[in-house]
Amino acid sequence: MSDLLSEWEATTRLAIAALMGLGVGLKREWSGHTSGPNARFAGLRTFFLLGCLGGAAGLLLSRGFLAAMLAGLAVASRV
C-alpha cells in the first residue's frame, strides 16, 4: 500500500509542477509577451514542459537519484 501512496504522491507533485508551468505560460500568452514585434522566448507549451522537467528533477532529487541527475547533466554538457 505504501508503494501506491508514494506513486500517488509522485503523480500529484508532477501534476502540480506541470500546472504551475501552465499558469506561467498562460500569463505570458495573455500579457502579449509571446507575440508581436517585441516577442520574447517561451509560451504556454514551453513553460508546461519546463514545469514537467522541474517537477521530475525535484522528484528524482527527493528520491535520492542525485548521482543520476549529475551524470545526465555531464552528458548533456558534452553534446
mmJSON file of the N, C-alpha and C atoms, coordinates in Angstrom:
{"data_MODEL":{"atom_site":{
"group_PDB":["ATOM","ATOM","ATOM","ATOM","ATOM","ATOM","ATOM","ATOM","ATOM","ATOM","ATOM","ATOM","ATOM","ATOM","ATOM","ATOM","ATOM","ATOM","ATOM","ATOM","ATOM","ATOM","ATOM","ATOM","ATOM","ATOM","ATOM","ATOM","ATOM","ATOM","ATOM","ATOM","ATOM","ATOM","ATOM","ATOM","ATOM","ATOM","ATOM","ATOM","ATOM","ATOM","ATOM","ATOM","ATOM","ATOM","ATOM","ATOM","ATOM","ATOM","ATOM","ATOM","ATOM","ATOM","ATOM","ATOM","ATOM","ATOM","ATOM","ATOM","ATOM","ATOM","ATOM","ATOM","ATOM","ATOM","ATOM","ATOM","ATOM","ATOM","ATOM","ATOM","ATOM","ATOM","ATOM","ATOM","ATOM","ATOM","ATOM","ATOM","ATOM","ATOM","ATOM","ATOM","ATOM","ATOM","ATOM","ATOM","ATOM","ATOM","ATOM","ATOM","ATOM","ATOM","ATOM","ATOM","ATOM","ATOM","ATOM","ATOM","ATOM","ATOM","ATOM","ATOM","ATOM","ATOM","ATOM","ATOM","ATOM","ATOM","ATOM","ATOM","ATOM","ATOM","ATOM","ATOM","ATOM","ATOM","ATOM","ATOM","ATOM","ATOM","ATOM","ATOM","ATOM","ATOM","ATOM","ATOM","ATOM","ATOM","ATOM","ATOM","ATOM","ATOM","ATOM","ATOM","ATOM","ATOM","ATOM","ATOM","ATOM","ATOM","ATOM","ATOM","ATOM","ATOM","ATOM","ATOM","ATOM","ATOM","ATOM","ATOM","ATOM","ATOM","ATOM","ATOM","ATOM","ATOM","ATOM","ATOM","ATOM","ATOM","ATOM","ATOM","ATOM","ATOM","ATOM","ATOM","ATOM","ATOM","ATOM","ATOM","ATOM","ATOM","ATOM","ATOM","ATOM","ATOM","ATOM","ATOM","ATOM","ATOM","ATOM","ATOM","ATOM","ATOM","ATOM","ATOM","ATOM","ATOM","ATOM","ATOM","ATOM","ATOM","ATOM","ATOM","ATOM","ATOM","ATOM","ATOM","ATOM","ATOM","ATOM","ATOM","ATOM","ATOM","ATOM","ATOM","ATOM","ATOM","ATOM","ATOM","ATOM","ATOM","ATOM","ATOM","ATOM","ATOM","ATOM","ATOM","ATOM","ATOM","ATOM","ATOM","ATOM","ATOM","ATOM","ATOM","ATOM","ATOM","ATOM","ATOM","ATOM","ATOM","ATOM","ATOM","ATOM"],
"id":[1,2,3,4,5,6,7,8,9,10,11,12,13,14,15,16,17,18,19,20,21,22,23,24,25,26,27,28,29,30,31,32,33,34,35,36,37,38,39,40,41,42,43,44,45,46,47,48,49,50,51,52,53,54,55,56,57,58,59,60,61,62,63,64,65,66,67,68,69,70,71,72,73,74,75,76,77,78,79,80,81,82,83,84,85,86,87,88,89,90,91,92,93,94,95,96,97,98,99,100,101,102,103,104,105,106,107,108,109,110,111,112,113,114,115,116,117,118,119,120,121,122,123,124,125,126,127,128,129,130,131,132,133,134,135,136,137,138,139,140,141,142,143,144,145,146,147,148,149,150,151,152,153,154,155,156,157,158,159,160,161,162,163,164,165,166,167,168,169,170,171,172,173,174,175,176,177,178,179,180,181,182,183,184,185,186,187,188,189,190,191,192,193,194,195,196,197,198,199,200,201,202,203,204,205,206,207,208,209,210,211,212,213,214,215,216,217,218,219,220,221,222,223,224,225,226,227,228,229,230,231,232,233,234,235,236,237],
"type_symbol":["N","C","C","N","C","C","N","C","C","N","C","C","N","C","C","N","C","C","N","C","C","N","C","C","N","C","C","N","C","C","N","C","C","N","C","C","N","C","C","N","C","C","N","C","C","N","C","C","N","C","C","N","C","C","N","C","C","N","C","C","N","C","C","N","C","C","N","C","C","N","C","C","N","C","C","N","C","C","N","C","C","N","C","C","N","C","C","N","C","C","N","C","C","N","C","C","N","C","C","N","C","C","N","C","C","N","C","C","N","C","C","N","C","C","N","C","C","N","C","C","N","C","C","N","C","C","N","C","C","N","C","C","N","C","C","N","C","C","N","C","C","N","C","C","N","C","C","N","C","C","N","C","C","N","C","C","N","C","C","N","C","C","N","C","C","N","C","C","N","C","C","N","C","C","N","C","C","N","C","C","N","C","C","N","C","C","N","C","C","N","C","C","N","C","C","N","C","C","N","C","C","N","C","C","N","C","C","N","C","C","N","C","C","N","C","C","N","C","C","N","C","C","N","C","C","N","C","C","N","C","C","N","C","C","N","C","C"],
"label_atom_id":["N","CA","C","N","CA","C","N","CA","C","N","CA","C","N","CA","C","N","CA","C","N","CA","C","N","CA","C","N","CA","C","N","CA","C","N","CA","C","N","CA","C","N","CA","C","N","CA","C","N","CA","C","N","CA","C","N","CA","C","N","CA","C","N","CA","C","N","CA","C","N","CA","C","N","CA","C","N","CA","C","N","CA","C","N","CA","C","N","CA","C","N","CA","C","N","CA","C","N","CA","C","N","CA","C","N","CA","C","N","CA","C","N","CA","C","N","CA","C","N","CA","C","N","CA","C","N","CA","C","N","CA","C","N","CA","C","N","CA","C","N","CA","C","N","CA","C","N","CA","C","N","CA","C","N","CA","C","N","CA","C","N","CA","C","N","CA","C","N","CA","C","N","CA","C","N","CA","C","N","CA","C","N","CA","C","N","CA","C","N","CA","C","N","CA","C","N","CA","C","N","CA","C","N","CA","C","N","CA","C","N","CA","C","N","CA","C","N","CA","C","N","CA","C","N","CA","C","N","CA","C","N","CA","C","N","CA","C","N","CA","C","N","CA","C","N","CA","C","N","CA","C","N","CA","C","N","CA","C","N","CA","C","N","CA","C","N","CA","C","N","CA","C","N","CA","C"],
"label_alt_id":[null,null,null,null,null,null,null,null,null,null,null,null,null,null,null,null,null,null,null,null,null,null,null,null,null,null,null,null,null,null,null,null,null,null,null,null,null,null,null,null,null,null,null,null,null,null,null,null,null,null,null,null,null,null,null,null,null,null,null,null,null,null,null,null,null,null,null,null,null,null,null,null,null,null,null,null,null,null,null,null,null,null,null,null,null,null,null,null,null,null,null,null,null,null,null,null,null,null,null,null,null,null,null,null,null,null,null,null,null,null,null,null,null,null,null,null,null,null,null,null,null,null,null,null,null,null,null,null,null,null,null,null,null,null,null,null,null,null,null,null,null,null,null,null,null,null,null,null,null,null,null,null,null,null,null,null,null,null,null,null,null,null,null,null,null,null,null,null,null,null,null,null,null,null,null,null,null,null,null,null,null,null,null,null,null,null,null,null,null,null,null,null,null,null,null,null,null,null,null,null,null,null,null,null,null,null,null,null,null,null,null,null,null,null,null,null,null,null,null,null,null,null,null,null,null,null,null,null,null,null,null,null,null,null,null,null,null],
"label_comp_id":["MET","MET","MET","SER","SER","SER","ASP","ASP","ASP","LEU","LEU","LEU","LEU","LEU","LEU","SER","SER","SER","GLU","GLU","GLU","TRP","TRP","TRP","GLU","GLU","GLU","ALA","ALA","ALA","THR","THR","THR","THR","THR","THR","ARG","ARG","ARG","LEU","LEU","LEU","ALA","ALA","ALA","ILE","ILE","ILE","ALA","ALA","ALA","ALA","ALA","ALA","LEU","LEU","LEU","MET","MET","MET","GLY","GLY","GLY","LEU","LEU","LEU","GLY","GLY","GLY","VAL","VAL","VAL","GLY","GLY","GLY","LEU","LEU","LEU","LYS","LYS","LYS","ARG","ARG","ARG","GLU","GLU","GLU","TRP","TRP","TRP","SER","SER","SER","GLY","GLY","GLY","HIS","HIS","HIS","THR","THR","THR","SER","SER","SER","GLY","GLY","GLY","PRO","PRO","PRO","ASN","ASN","ASN","ALA","ALA","ALA","ARG","ARG","ARG","PHE","PHE","PHE","ALA","ALA","ALA","GLY","GLY","GLY","LEU","LEU","LEU","ARG","ARG","ARG","THR","THR","THR","PHE","PHE","PHE","PHE","PHE","PHE","LEU","LEU","LEU","LEU","LEU","LEU","GLY","GLY","GLY","CYS","CYS","CYS","LEU","LEU","LEU","GLY","GLY","GLY","GLY","GLY","GLY","ALA","ALA","ALA","ALA","ALA","ALA","GLY","GLY","GLY","LEU","LEU","LEU","LEU","LEU","LEU","LEU","LEU","LEU","SER","SER","SER","ARG","ARG","ARG","GLY","GLY","GLY","PHE","PHE","PHE","LEU","LEU","LEU","ALA","ALA","ALA","ALA","ALA","ALA","MET","MET","MET","LEU","LEU","LEU","ALA","ALA","ALA","GLY","GLY","GLY","LEU","LEU","LEU","ALA","ALA","ALA","VAL","VAL","VAL","ALA","ALA","ALA","SER","SER","SER","ARG","ARG","ARG","VAL","VAL","VAL"],
"label_asym_id":["A","A","A","A","A","A","A","A","A","A","A","A","A","A","A","A","A","A","A","A","A","A","A","A","A","A","A","A","A","A","A","A","A","A","A","A","A","A","A","A","A","A","A","A","A","A","A","A","A","A","A","A","A","A","A","A","A","A","A","A","A","A","A","A","A","A","A","A","A","A","A","A","A","A","A","A","A","A","A","A","A","A","A","A","A","A","A","A","A","A","A","A","A","A","A","A","A","A","A","A","A","A","A","A","A","A","A","A","A","A","A","A","A","A","A","A","A","A","A","A","A","A","A","A","A","A","A","A","A","A","A","A","A","A","A","A","A","A","A","A","A","A","A","A","A","A","A","A","A","A","A","A","A","A","A","A","A","A","A","A","A","A","A","A","A","A","A","A","A","A","A","A","A","A","A","A","A","A","A","A","A","A","A","A","A","A","A","A","A","A","A","A","A","A","A","A","A","A","A","A","A","A","A","A","A","A","A","A","A","A","A","A","A","A","A","A","A","A","A","A","A","A","A","A","A","A","A","A","A","A","A","A","A","A","A","A","A"],
"label_entity_id":["1","1","1","1","1","1","1","1","1","1","1","1","1","1","1","1","1","1","1","1","1","1","1","1","1","1","1","1","1","1","1","1","1","1","1","1","1","1","1","1","1","1","1","1","1","1","1","1","1","1","1","1","1","1","1","1","1","1","1","1","1","1","1","1","1","1","1","1","1","1","1","1","1","1","1","1","1","1","1","1","1","1","1","1","1","1","1","1","1","1","1","1","1","1","1","1","1","1","1","1","1","1","1","1","1","1","1","1","1","1","1","1","1","1","1","1","1","1","1","1","1","1","1","1","1","1","1","1","1","1","1","1","1","1","1","1","1","1","1","1","1","1","1","1","1","1","1","1","1","1","1","1","1","1","1","1","1","1","1","1","1","1","1","1","1","1","1","1","1","1","1","1","1","1","1","1","1","1","1","1","1","1","1","1","1","1","1","1","1","1","1","1","1","1","1","1","1","1","1","1","1","1","1","1","1","1","1","1","1","1","1","1","1","1","1","1","1","1","1","1","1","1","1","1","1","1","1","1","1","1","1","1","1","1","1","1","1"],
"label_seq_id":[1,1,1,2,2,2,3,3,3,4,4,4,5,5,5,6,6,6,7,7,7,8,8,8,9,9,9,10,10,10,11,11,11,12,12,12,13,13,13,14,14,14,15,15,15,16,16,16,17,17,17,18,18,18,19,19,19,20,20,20,21,21,21,22,22,22,23,23,23,24,24,24,25,25,25,26,26,26,27,27,27,28,28,28,29,29,29,30,30,30,31,31,31,32,32,32,33,33,33,34,34,34,35,35,35,36,36,36,37,37,37,38,38,38,39,39,39,40,40,40,41,41,41,42,42,42,43,43,43,44,44,44,45,45,45,46,46,46,47,47,47,48,48,48,49,49,49,50,50,50,51,51,51,52,52,52,53,53,53,54,54,54,55,55,55,56,56,56,57,57,57,58,58,58,59,59,59,60,60,60,61,61,61,62,62,62,63,63,63,64,64,64,65,65,65,66,66,66,67,67,67,68,68,68,69,69,69,70,70,70,71,71,71,72,72,72,73,73,73,74,74,74,75,75,75,76,76,76,77,77,77,78,78,78,79,79,79],
"pdbx_PDB_ins_code":[null,null,null,null,null,null,null,null,null,null,null,null,null,null,null,null,null,null,null,null,null,null,null,null,null,null,null,null,null,null,null,null,null,null,null,null,null,null,null,null,null,null,null,null,null,null,null,null,null,null,null,null,null,null,null,null,null,null,null,null,null,null,null,null,null,null,null,null,null,null,null,null,null,null,null,null,null,null,null,null,null,null,null,null,null,null,null,null,null,null,null,null,null,null,null,null,null,null,null,null,null,null,null,null,null,null,null,null,null,null,null,null,null,null,null,null,null,null,null,null,null,null,null,null,null,null,null,null,null,null,null,null,null,null,null,null,null,null,null,null,null,null,null,null,null,null,null,null,null,null,null,null,null,null,null,null,null,null,null,null,null,null,null,null,null,null,null,null,null,null,null,null,null,null,null,null,null,null,null,null,null,null,null,null,null,null,null,null,null,null,null,null,null,null,null,null,null,null,null,null,null,null,null,null,null,null,null,null,null,null,null,null,null,null,null,null,null,null,null,null,null,null,null,null,null,null,null,null,null,null,null,null,null,null,null,null,null],
"Cartn_x":[0.81,0.0,0.857,2.02,2.864,3.447,3.675,4.155,3.112,1.857,0.777,0.663,0.805,0.732,1.887,3.071,4.202,4.072,3.482,3.237,2.191,1.167,0.14,0.741,1.61,2.265,3.158,3.889,4.758,3.932,2.832,1.961,1.373,0.977,0.415,1.449,2.671,3.723,4.044,4.108,4.368,3.225,1.997,0.842,0.85,1.202,1.262,2.338,3.497,4.565,4.147,3.465,3.003,1.957,1.04,0.017,0.625,1.656,2.321,2.989,3.621,4.2,3.154,2.008,0.912,0.424,0.36,-0.078,0.842,2.135,3.101,3.013,2.919,2.81,1.541,0.442,-0.822,-0.758,-0.146,0.022,0.836,1.888,2.713,1.935,1.113,0.298,-0.681,-1.349,-2.341,-1.706,-0.501,0.13,0.738,0.82,1.331,2.836,3.502,4.961,5.422,4.512,4.909,4.595,4.036,3.703,4.013,3.967,4.212,5.672,5.997,7.363,8.389,7.976,8.895,8.701,8.4,8.131,9.36,9.11,10.178,10.003,11.026,11.061,9.966,9.377,8.541,7.096,6.243,4.818,4.232,3.008,2.264,2.92,3.205,3.777,5.168,5.98,7.349,7.362,6.54,6.517,5.878,4.948,4.404,5.51,6.297,7.398,8.463,8.754,9.716,9.193,7.906,7.311,7.41,7.131,7.267,8.71,9.631,11.047,11.508,11.101,11.455,10.834,9.591,8.936,9.613,9.996,10.697,12.059,12.766,14.072,13.933,12.938,12.706,12.316,11.509,11.105,12.302,13.131,14.328,15.274,15.41,16.283,15.774,14.458,13.897,13.984,14.087,14.179,15.626,16.576,17.97,18.7,18.231,18.874,19.804,20.468,21.355,22.478,23.039,24.133,23.656,22.453,21.913,21.69,21.217,20.996,22.316,23.326,24.62,25.243,25.071,25.575,24.844,23.545,22.769,23.207,23.484,23.976,25.351,26.198,27.528,27.42,26.532,26.352,25.759,24.786,24.15,25.12,26.062,27.002,28.029,28.224,29.193,28.59,27.276,26.602,26.633],
"Cartn_y":[-1.194,0.0,1.263,1.222,2.416,2.748,1.706,1.975,2.731,2.33,3.012,4.456,4.67,6.016,6.87,6.308,7.085,7.366,6.433,6.696,7.798,7.765,8.807,10.166,10.184,11.422,11.957,11.07,11.49,12.048,11.388,11.857,13.223,13.388,14.665,15.779,15.502,16.519,16.902,15.906,16.214,17.012,16.669,17.408,18.848,19.064,20.425,21.234,20.619,21.328,21.679,20.737,20.995,22.108,22.107,23.151,24.512,24.54,25.816,26.341,25.46,25.871,26.373,25.679,26.14,27.515,27.753,29.055,30.172,29.947,30.968,31.187,30.103,30.223,30.926,30.628,31.28,32.776,33.132,34.551,35.264,34.621,35.23,35.362,34.358,34.432,35.605,35.753,36.815,38.198,38.293,39.613,40.061,39.162,39.521,39.423,38.79,38.666,37.663,36.861,35.824,36.158,37.338,37.705,39.176,39.57,40.967,41.242,42.51,42.866,42.66,42.743,42.553,41.196,40.179,38.839,38.286,37.65,37.022,35.514,34.847,33.394,32.825,31.741,30.85,31.301,30.289,30.492,29.366,29.025,28.047,26.665,26.149,24.795,24.713,25.733,25.715,25.701,26.531,26.563,25.312,24.694,23.41,22.364,22.299,21.327,21.633,22.907,23.277,22.92,23.08,22.68,21.182,20.412,18.951,18.548,19.176,18.865,19.221,20.377,20.773,19.856,19.454,18.527,17.171,16.684,15.392,15.476,16.586,16.751,16.812,17.521,17.587,16.241,15.492,14.168,13.222,13.263,12.413,12.809,14.085,14.556,14.109,14.159,13.737,12.227,11.492,10.028,9.541,10.452,10.066,9.737,10.262,9.995,11.14,11.72,12.843,12.444,11.271,10.822,10.676,10.16,10.009,11.366,12.328,13.668,14.328,14.169,14.76,14.114,12.807,12.124,12.603,12.816,13.333,14.735,15.554,16.903,16.871,15.953,15.83,15.39,14.469,14.009,15.122,15.837,16.912,18.053,18.302,19.395,19.05,17.786,17.366,17.427,17.467,17.451,18.784],
"Cartn_z":[0.0,0.0,0.0,0.654,0.705,-0.667,-1.506,-2.859,-3.671,-3.494,-4.195,-3.721,-2.435,-1.892,-2.408,-2.465,-2.958,-4.455,-5.209,-6.627,-6.792,-5.949,-5.992,-5.636,-4.632,-4.225,-5.343,-6.005,-7.108,-8.258,-8.577,-9.652,-9.315,-8.066,-7.641,-7.743,-7.316,-7.382,-8.82,-9.709,-11.117,-11.726,-11.362,-11.886,-11.388,-10.141,-9.606,-10.329,-10.558,-11.266,-12.695,-13.362,-14.727,-14.75,-13.778,-13.725,-13.417,-12.595,-12.326,-13.598,-14.358,-15.63,-16.597,-16.644,-17.498,-17.079,-15.78,-15.285,-15.717,-15.619,-16.035,-17.542,-18.292,-19.746,-20.177,-19.496,-19.817,-19.531,-18.438,-18.099,-19.175,-19.653,-20.704,-22.005,-22.322,-23.535,-23.441,-22.315,-22.149,-22.12,-21.592,-21.493,-22.822,-23.791,-25.107,-25.246,-24.296,-24.378,-25.437,-25.971,-26.923,-28.366,-28.617,-29.994,-30.215,-31.455,-31.788,-32.098,-32.332,-32.73,-31.61,-30.368,-29.242,-28.583,-29.393,-28.856,-28.153,-27.04,-26.27,-26.287,-25.803,-25.765,-24.868,-25.263,-24.458,-24.316,-24.361,-24.186,-23.367,-23.666,-22.897,-22.907,-24.088,-24.182,-23.583,-23.802,-23.289,-21.771,-21.158,-19.7,-19.111,-19.842,-19.402,-19.354,-20.416,-20.453,-19.404,-19.196,-18.157,-16.768,-16.544,-15.273,-15.051,-16.112,-16.013,-15.747,-16.432,-16.242,-14.831,-14.347,-12.984,-11.944,-12.162,-11.243,-11.223,-12.403,-12.47,-11.806,-12.011,-11.37,-9.854,-9.355,-7.915,-7.343,-8.083,-7.632,-7.569,-8.601,-8.595,-7.473,-7.239,-6.172,-4.807,-4.606,-3.32,-3.129,-4.212,-4.126,-4.043,-4.079,-3.912,-5.204,-6.307,-7.588,-7.999,-7.038,-7.314,-8.265,-8.077,-8.945,-10.389,-10.576,-11.932,-12.578,-11.788,-12.33,-12.716,-11.884,-12.199,-13.429,-13.565,-14.751,-16.005,-15.9,-17.033,-17.406,-16.43,-16.732,-17.38,-16.941,-17.535,-18.997,-19.282,-20.664,-21.509,-20.962,-21.721,-22.008,-21.119,-21.334,-22.405,-22.671,-23.712,-25.11,-25.206,-26.518,-27.157],
"occupancy":[1.0,1.0,1.0,1.0,1.0,1.0,1.0,1.0,1.0,1.0,1.0,1.0,1.0,1.0,1.0,1.0,1.0,1.0,1.0,1.0,1.0,1.0,1.0,1.0,1.0,1.0,1.0,1.0,1.0,1.0,1.0,1.0,1.0,1.0,1.0,1.0,1.0,1.0,1.0,1.0,1.0,1.0,1.0,1.0,1.0,1.0,1.0,1.0,1.0,1.0,1.0,1.0,1.0,1.0,1.0,1.0,1.0,1.0,1.0,1.0,1.0,1.0,1.0,1.0,1.0,1.0,1.0,1.0,1.0,1.0,1.0,1.0,1.0,1.0,1.0,1.0,1.0,1.0,1.0,1.0,1.0,1.0,1.0,1.0,1.0,1.0,1.0,1.0,1.0,1.0,1.0,1.0,1.0,1.0,1.0,1.0,1.0,1.0,1.0,1.0,1.0,1.0,1.0,1.0,1.0,1.0,1.0,1.0,1.0,1.0,1.0,1.0,1.0,1.0,1.0,1.0,1.0,1.0,1.0,1.0,1.0,1.0,1.0,1.0,1.0,1.0,1.0,1.0,1.0,1.0,1.0,1.0,1.0,1.0,1.0,1.0,1.0,1.0,1.0,1.0,1.0,1.0,1.0,1.0,1.0,1.0,1.0,1.0,1.0,1.0,1.0,1.0,1.0,1.0,1.0,1.0,1.0,1.0,1.0,1.0,1.0,1.0,1.0,1.0,1.0,1.0,1.0,1.0,1.0,1.0,1.0,1.0,1.0,1.0,1.0,1.0,1.0,1.0,1.0,1.0,1.0,1.0,1.0,1.0,1.0,1.0,1.0,1.0,1.0,1.0,1.0,1.0,1.0,1.0,1.0,1.0,1.0,1.0,1.0,1.0,1.0,1.0,1.0,1.0,1.0,1.0,1.0,1.0,1.0,1.0,1.0,1.0,1.0,1.0,1.0,1.0,1.0,1.0,1.0,1.0,1.0,1.0,1.0,1.0,1.0,1.0,1.0,1.0,1.0,1.0,1.0,1.0,1.0,1.0,1.0,1.0,1.0],
"B_iso_or_equiv":[0.0,0.0,0.0,0.0,0.0,0.0,0.0,0.0,0.0,0.0,0.0,0.0,0.0,0.0,0.0,0.0,0.0,0.0,0.0,0.0,0.0,0.0,0.0,0.0,0.0,0.0,0.0,0.0,0.0,0.0,0.0,0.0,0.0,0.0,0.0,0.0,0.0,0.0,0.0,0.0,0.0,0.0,0.0,0.0,0.0,0.0,0.0,0.0,0.0,0.0,0.0,0.0,0.0,0.0,0.0,0.0,0.0,0.0,0.0,0.0,0.0,0.0,0.0,0.0,0.0,0.0,0.0,0.0,0.0,0.0,0.0,0.0,0.0,0.0,0.0,0.0,0.0,0.0,0.0,0.0,0.0,0.0,0.0,0.0,0.0,0.0,0.0,0.0,0.0,0.0,0.0,0.0,0.0,0.0,0.0,0.0,0.0,0.0,0.0,0.0,0.0,0.0,0.0,0.0,0.0,0.0,0.0,0.0,0.0,0.0,0.0,0.0,0.0,0.0,0.0,0.0,0.0,0.0,0.0,0.0,0.0,0.0,0.0,0.0,0.0,0.0,0.0,0.0,0.0,0.0,0.0,0.0,0.0,0.0,0.0,0.0,0.0,0.0,0.0,0.0,0.0,0.0,0.0,0.0,0.0,0.0,0.0,0.0,0.0,0.0,0.0,0.0,0.0,0.0,0.0,0.0,0.0,0.0,0.0,0.0,0.0,0.0,0.0,0.0,0.0,0.0,0.0,0.0,0.0,0.0,0.0,0.0,0.0,0.0,0.0,0.0,0.0,0.0,0.0,0.0,0.0,0.0,0.0,0.0,0.0,0.0,0.0,0.0,0.0,0.0,0.0,0.0,0.0,0.0,0.0,0.0,0.0,0.0,0.0,0.0,0.0,0.0,0.0,0.0,0.0,0.0,0.0,0.0,0.0,0.0,0.0,0.0,0.0,0.0,0.0,0.0,0.0,0.0,0.0,0.0,0.0,0.0,0.0,0.0,0.0,0.0,0.0,0.0,0.0,0.0,0.0,0.0,0.0,0.0,0.0,0.0,0.0],
"pdbx_formal_charge":[null,null,null,null,null,null,null,null,null,null,null,null,null,null,null,null,null,null,null,null,null,null,null,null,null,null,null,null,null,null,null,null,null,null,null,null,null,null,null,null,null,null,null,null,null,null,null,null,null,null,null,null,null,null,null,null,null,null,null,null,null,null,null,null,null,null,null,null,null,null,null,null,null,null,null,null,null,null,null,null,null,null,null,null,null,null,null,null,null,null,null,null,null,null,null,null,null,null,null,null,null,null,null,null,null,null,null,null,null,null,null,null,null,null,null,null,null,null,null,null,null,null,null,null,null,null,null,null,null,null,null,null,null,null,null,null,null,null,null,null,null,null,null,null,null,null,null,null,null,null,null,null,null,null,null,null,null,null,null,null,null,null,null,null,null,null,null,null,null,null,null,null,null,null,null,null,null,null,null,null,null,null,null,null,null,null,null,null,null,null,null,null,null,null,null,null,null,null,null,null,null,null,null,null,null,null,null,null,null,null,null,null,null,null,null,null,null,null,null,null,null,null,null,null,null,null,null,null,null,null,null,null,null,null,null,null,null],
"auth_seq_id":[1,1,1,2,2,2,3,3,3,4,4,4,5,5,5,6,6,6,7,7,7,8,8,8,9,9,9,10,10,10,11,11,11,12,12,12,13,13,13,14,14,14,15,15,15,16,16,16,17,17,17,18,18,18,19,19,19,20,20,20,21,21,21,22,22,22,23,23,23,24,24,24,25,25,25,26,26,26,27,27,27,28,28,28,29,29,29,30,30,30,31,31,31,32,32,32,33,33,33,34,34,34,35,35,35,36,36,36,37,37,37,38,38,38,39,39,39,40,40,40,41,41,41,42,42,42,43,43,43,44,44,44,45,45,45,46,46,46,47,47,47,48,48,48,49,49,49,50,50,50,51,51,51,52,52,52,53,53,53,54,54,54,55,55,55,56,56,56,57,57,57,58,58,58,59,59,59,60,60,60,61,61,61,62,62,62,63,63,63,64,64,64,65,65,65,66,66,66,67,67,67,68,68,68,69,69,69,70,70,70,71,71,71,72,72,72,73,73,73,74,74,74,75,75,75,76,76,76,77,77,77,78,78,78,79,79,79],
"auth_comp_id":["MET","MET","MET","SER","SER","SER","ASP","ASP","ASP","LEU","LEU","LEU","LEU","LEU","LEU","SER","SER","SER","GLU","GLU","GLU","TRP","TRP","TRP","GLU","GLU","GLU","ALA","ALA","ALA","THR","THR","THR","THR","THR","THR","ARG","ARG","ARG","LEU","LEU","LEU","ALA","ALA","ALA","ILE","ILE","ILE","ALA","ALA","ALA","ALA","ALA","ALA","LEU","LEU","LEU","MET","MET","MET","GLY","GLY","GLY","LEU","LEU","LEU","GLY","GLY","GLY","VAL","VAL","VAL","GLY","GLY","GLY","LEU","LEU","LEU","LYS","LYS","LYS","ARG","ARG","ARG","GLU","GLU","GLU","TRP","TRP","TRP","SER","SER","SER","GLY","GLY","GLY","HIS","HIS","HIS","THR","THR","THR","SER","SER","SER","GLY","GLY","GLY","PRO","PRO","PRO","ASN","ASN","ASN","ALA","ALA","ALA","ARG","ARG","ARG","PHE","PHE","PHE","ALA","ALA","ALA","GLY","GLY","GLY","LEU","LEU","LEU","ARG","ARG","ARG","THR","THR","THR","PHE","PHE","PHE","PHE","PHE","PHE","LEU","LEU","LEU","LEU","LEU","LEU","GLY","GLY","GLY","CYS","CYS","CYS","LEU","LEU","LEU","GLY","GLY","GLY","GLY","GLY","GLY","ALA","ALA","ALA","ALA","ALA","ALA","GLY","GLY","GLY","LEU","LEU","LEU","LEU","LEU","LEU","LEU","LEU","LEU","SER","SER","SER","ARG","ARG","ARG","GLY","GLY","GLY","PHE","PHE","PHE","LEU","LEU","LEU","ALA","ALA","ALA","ALA","ALA","ALA","MET","MET","MET","LEU","LEU","LEU","ALA","ALA","ALA","GLY","GLY","GLY","LEU","LEU","LEU","ALA","ALA","ALA","VAL","VAL","VAL","ALA","ALA","ALA","SER","SER","SER","ARG","ARG","ARG","VAL","VAL","VAL"],
"auth_asym_id":["A","A","A","A","A","A","A","A","A","A","A","A","A","A","A","A","A","A","A","A","A","A","A","A","A","A","A","A","A","A","A","A","A","A","A","A","A","A","A","A","A","A","A","A","A","A","A","A","A","A","A","A","A","A","A","A","A","A","A","A","A","A","A","A","A","A","A","A","A","A","A","A","A","A","A","A","A","A","A","A","A","A","A","A","A","A","A","A","A","A","A","A","A","A","A","A","A","A","A","A","A","A","A","A","A","A","A","A","A","A","A","A","A","A","A","A","A","A","A","A","A","A","A","A","A","A","A","A","A","A","A","A","A","A","A","A","A","A","A","A","A","A","A","A","A","A","A","A","A","A","A","A","A","A","A","A","A","A","A","A","A","A","A","A","A","A","A","A","A","A","A","A","A","A","A","A","A","A","A","A","A","A","A","A","A","A","A","A","A","A","A","A","A","A","A","A","A","A","A","A","A","A","A","A","A","A","A","A","A","A","A","A","A","A","A","A","A","A","A","A","A","A","A","A","A","A","A","A","A","A","A","A","A","A","A","A","A"],
"auth_atom_id":["N","CA","C","N","CA","C","N","CA","C","N","CA","C","N","CA","C","N","CA","C","N","CA","C","N","CA","C","N","CA","C","N","CA","C","N","CA","C","N","CA","C","N","CA","C","N","CA","C","N","CA","C","N","CA","C","N","CA","C","N","CA","C","N","CA","C","N","CA","C","N","CA","C","N","CA","C","N","CA","C","N","CA","C","N","CA","C","N","CA","C","N","CA","C","N","CA","C","N","CA","C","N","CA","C","N","CA","C","N","CA","C","N","CA","C","N","CA","C","N","CA","C","N","CA","C","N","CA","C","N","CA","C","N","CA","C","N","CA","C","N","CA","C","N","CA","C","N","CA","C","N","CA","C","N","CA","C","N","CA","C","N","CA","C","N","CA","C","N","CA","C","N","CA","C","N","CA","C","N","CA","C","N","CA","C","N","CA","C","N","CA","C","N","CA","C","N","CA","C","N","CA","C","N","CA","C","N","CA","C","N","CA","C","N","CA","C","N","CA","C","N","CA","C","N","CA","C","N","CA","C","N","CA","C","N","CA","C","N","CA","C","N","CA","C","N","CA","C","N","CA","C","N","CA","C","N","CA","C","N","CA","C","N","CA","C","N","CA","C","N","CA","C","N","CA","C"],
"pdbx_PDB_model_num":[1,1,1,1,1,1,1,1,1,1,1,1,1,1,1,1,1,1,1,1,1,1,1,1,1,1,1,1,1,1,1,1,1,1,1,1,1,1,1,1,1,1,1,1,1,1,1,1,1,1,1,1,1,1,1,1,1,1,1,1,1,1,1,1,1,1,1,1,1,1,1,1,1,1,1,1,1,1,1,1,1,1,1,1,1,1,1,1,1,1,1,1,1,1,1,1,1,1,1,1,1,1,1,1,1,1,1,1,1,1,1,1,1,1,1,1,1,1,1,1,1,1,1,1,1,1,1,1,1,1,1,1,1,1,1,1,1,1,1,1,1,1,1,1,1,1,1,1,1,1,1,1,1,1,1,1,1,1,1,1,1,1,1,1,1,1,1,1,1,1,1,1,1,1,1,1,1,1,1,1,1,1,1,1,1,1,1,1,1,1,1,1,1,1,1,1,1,1,1,1,1,1,1,1,1,1,1,1,1,1,1,1,1,1,1,1,1,1,1,1,1,1,1,1,1,1,1,1,1,1,1,1,1,1,1,1,1]
}}}
